[in-house]
Amino acid sequence: MWFLFQWIESLLQALGLKNKSARIVVVGLDNAGKSTLVHKLCTNEVRSFVPTTKAHNKTFTLGRIEFTAWDLGGHEQVRDLWEDFYSTADAIVFMIDSSDTQRFSEARSELDKILESDSLRSVPILILGNKTDLEGSEERENIIESLNVRKFFSGEVEDDEDRPLQVFMCSLVASTGYVEGFQWLSKQL
């Protein structure tokens, strides 16, 4: 009986009559805009948040996918907890403040930890360069270079040729770029 239920469910999904669900983990350094992103995706509103001290989740639907987003704090003291959420993640969203160039190497170090994890090799990674509305924000090419992810687009790393990773620039305040990023992510799921 269970097999029949699963077969019907997969048929409905294949026909586009049933929504998929996906669990995403939103990480990045503090003040990158992670909580603002999750709030914007749920309510289409932008607001400021105090630094996130504990993980919390919210659910939103985009297209035919119901996402459960885990918003994790970005302060150095809580970054070790990120790994606890990776095991059940269908995708990872890594946010970087594109105007805070002094912290790019710190962001690169944290992203490298994710990219070096064997258990995450097939997990799609959406990198959002946020705050493009601010003066001094870097362009996409500079973010790609600073995070050392060009190799994932050029095929320089044989093992990672098929790694689903993409960089999108966005401004949550100006409502630009993040939807395109999530459209790409949806196609990977």
Buried (B, 14 or more C-beta within 10 A) or exposed (E): EEEEEEEEEEEEEEEEEBEBEBBBBBBBBBBBBBBBBBBBBBEEEBEEEEEBEEBEBBEBEBEEBEBBBBBBBBEEEBBEEBBEBBEEBBBBBBBBBBBBBEBBEEBBEBBEBBBEEEEBEEBBBBBBBBBBBEEEBBEBEBBBBBBEBEBBEEEEEEEBEEBBBBBBBBBBBEEBBBBEBBEBBBEBB
